[in-house]
Amino acid sequence: MDWWVLLVAALTGCCAGALIGMVGVGGIIIVPVLIQLPGISTKTAIASAMFSYMFVGIGGSIAFARNGSINWPSTAWMGLGSLVAAFLGSFTLTYFPEDVLKTVLYGFMLFSSIIAVCKSLSKENKEEGEGVGEEELHEGQQSSMEPNERDEVPPLGSSGWDRLSVDTFIGRLSRVAIGAVAGFGSALTGTSGPVVLLPILLLLRWDVMESLGSAQVLQVPIALAATVANICLPEMESYIDFELGSCIAAGLTPCAFIGAYLAHKIKPQRLTLIVALTLVTAALALLTKEIVTNNSSS
């Protein structure tokens, strides 16, 4: 493979890594860029990108763990579901048509992200409408409360929402199901785990920082399962290009630390809005690409 192709892949990885670390969404730009380069098919781009997400997942997980932004019990159960589903997603990529599944997936992303944007804007406007005097009046009272008590509805990742607590069977099963959806969708489309996972978590009103932290971790089992599938299944052994994937990872991983640093400097409510708007934009872009591709091939 030409050196300039690998350089473009690394630079694309840099941009994607910073976005993944900051708002969780960046992997969507990798495959569209790679397939424009000579000698790279769509399936090679997807398989090589999935391989690179293992490294950015490890880097992003370290960055968020250092700031205490990962709910490990919930993330572990989601990781279990994503591990199996990502393998099945890679297998499905070979044997089933992608267009219908992708359209449904991107449509769900768009729907859930729009709801998250509306909720975020509503809450932000409500907060801005409160007077400064009222904020000072409740400041001392709020400081004595636990973080989950300040929220209108405790995040799903905490034990405050007893109906879906991680300590219950239903709670664990729901997390496995969420991870399975994220793993299957990510492996099928060649996007990093956060692209599929974050709309679900924001819709369920997880804390935005915990959502980003969990999304970073889930990239590792999803990418690992997809890579194993590409190596072990005879039908897929020619898809992955480790040289290309390594160059992508070289750009992704260090820039993920930069993005994670910036994420922890932004007000949580504002970060929620930024993430949700980014997801809406990503879903629109993916849907548009899918529609154009289907129309041109028909």
N, C-alpha and C positions, 0 to 999 in steps of 0.2 A: 504494500500500500504506500502511495506517495507520501513524502514527509509533510507536505502542505495540507494534505487531507487530515493527517493526525494532529497537526497544529490547530486546524479549524475545530476539530473535535475537542481538543483540550480547552480552547478559548470558549467554546460553547459550554463546556463543563463548568468553567469559571462563573459564567453568568447564571447558569442553572443552580450551581451550588450556593451562591449568595442568596438567591430567591428561596431555595429550599430551607436554608437556615433561618431566614427572616420570616417568611410567610408560609412555608411549607409547600409551596407550589413553584416548581422550576423545571421538573423533569419533562413537562409537556413540550418544551422547546427543543429537546435533544433529538428525538426521532425525526420531526419535520426537517430539521437542519441536515441531519446525516443522510437522509434519503435524497437530498439534492446533490450530494457529492458523488463523483464517479466510482463505480464498482461496489456500491453499498445498497443492498436490497432492503426492503421494508423489514423483513423478518430478521436479517442480520443486524439492522439498526436496533430493533426491539431487544433481541437477545443480548447484544453487546451493552446496551444501556442498562438492562436489568442487572448484568454483572457488575457494572460500575456503582450501582446504588448500594451495594453491600458496604462499600468504603465510606460513602457520604453518610450512610446510616450510622455507622460506628462513630464517625467524627461528630455528627450532629447530636447523637445520644450522649457523648462525653460532654459536649458543650452545655446541653440542657441539664444533665445530671449534676454538673458542678454548681448549677444555680438552684437545685432542688425543684426542678420544674417537671419531673416525671412521676406519675402515679404508677408505681411498679406493679402492685397487685392487679390492677385493671389492665395494664399494658401486657402483662404476662399471659392473661387469658385471651386477649385479642391476638397476641402473637401466635398462640397455639392454633387458632382458627385460620390465620393468614398463611401459616406454613403449609398446611395441606391444600388449601384452596389455590395458592399460587402455583403449585405443581400442576393441579388440574387445569388452571387457566392457561399455562404454557402448552399443555397437551391439547386443549381445545383449540388453541391457535392453529394447530396443524390440520385438524379434522373437520372443523365447522366454519361456516361463513361468518365473517366478523362484523359485517355492516349492521345487521339488526341489533346484535348484542351491544355494539359500540354506541349506536344511536340511543338505545334505552339507558345505557350507563351515563352518557353525556347529558341526556334529558333529565335524569335524576339529579345529577350534579348541579345543573342549572336551577332546577326547582328548589332544591334544598338550600342552595347558596342565596337565592333571592329572598327566601324566608329569613335566613340569617342576617342579611343586609337590613331588611325591614325591622327586625327585632332590635338590631344594634342601633339603627338610626332613631327608633322610638325611645330606647333607653337613654341614648345620648342627649336627645332633645329634652327629655324629662329632667335629666341631671342639670343641663344648662339653665333650665327654667327655674330651678331652685335658687333662692336668694343666698347671698354670702352669709347673712346673719343666721339663717337656718342651718347652714353648713357648720358654722362655728358652734352653734348651740348643741349639735349632735356629735361634734368631734370627739369630745371626751367619752361620750357614751359608746361610740363606735370603736374607739381604740381598745376598749375592754372586751370587745366581742371577738369570738373566733372568726377567721376568714369566711367560713361557710355560712355563719349566721348573718353576715352582711348582705349576702346575695338574696335576691327575691326568691329564687329557687336554687337550692344547693346543686352544684354540678354533679352529673351522673357518676363521675369518677370518685366521688367521696362517699363515705358511709352515711351521709346525712339523708340521702334519698333511699329510705329503707326498702321501698318497693323493688328497687333494682340494685341493692347493695351487693358489693362484690363478695360478701360473706354468705349470700344465699345462692341456691342452685340456679334459680331463674336469672339472677344477676350475672353469674358466671357464664351461663348459656348465652345470654344476650351479648356479652362481650366476645365470646367465641364466634357468634354469628356476624357481629360487626367486623371482626378481623377477617372472617372468611370472605365477606363481600369485598373488603379492601384488597385482599390478596388476589382473588380471582380477577377483579377488574383491572388491577395494576399489571398483572402478568399478561392479560389479554391485550392491553393497549400499549404496553411499554412505558407507562408513566410510573413515577415513584409512588410509593404508598400514600403519602399525604394528599395527593390529588383526589383520590377516592375516599380516604378516611375522613379528612377534615370536614367536608360538607355534612357528613353524618354526625360527627361529634358536635359541631356548631348547632346543628338542628336540635340535638338533644341537650343543648345548653351546658356543655362542659365548659370549664374554665379554659380560656383561650391558650394560656401558657401550658397547661397540662395537655391540651389537645395537640399543640405543636410538639411537645416533648414525646408523647406517645407515638405521634406520626413519624418522628425521627427514628425511634426504636424499631417500629414495624417495617421499615425499609430493609432491615437486615434479614429477618426470616423470609420475607417476600422475595428479595433478590436471591437469597441462597437457594430457596426451593426452585425458583425459575431457572437458575443456573444449573442446578443438578439435573433438572429435566432436560435442558439443552445438551448436557454432556452424556446422560445415560440413555436417552431415547434415541434409537438408531435413525428415526425419521427426522431428528432435529440436530444431529451432531454437526452438520455443516453450517448452522445458522450463526453460532457465536464466533466472534473474532476477538480474542483476548488482547491482542495488541491495540485494537481500537478501543476496547473497553477500558484498558489500563490508562490510555491517554485521557479518556473522558473522566475517569476517577481522579487522575492527577490534577485536573482543574476543579472538579466538584468538591473534594474533601477539604482543602484549606479554606476555600471561600465559604463553605458552610459555617465555619467558626466565626467568620466576619458577620454573616447574616444573623447567626444566633446572638452575637453580642449586641447587634442593633435591635433585635427583637426585645431584649430585656431592658432596653432604654426607652421604649415607647409605652405610653399609658395603656394598660390592659384593654380598656373600652375602645380606645382608638385603634389598637392593634387588631381587635376583633373585627372592626369595620374594614380595615385594610385587607385582612385575610379573606373576609367574605366577598369583598369587591373583586379581589384578585381571582377568586374561585369563579365568580360570575363571568368575568372576562375570559378565563380559561375555558369554561364550559361552552361559551358562545363561539370561541375560536375553534374548538374541537368539533362542535356540531356543524359549523360552517364548512370546515375542511371535509368532514364526512359526507355532507350533502353534495359538495362540489365533486368529490371523488366518485361518488355513486352516479351522478349525472353524466360525468365525462366517460365513464365506463359503459353506460347503457346505450 
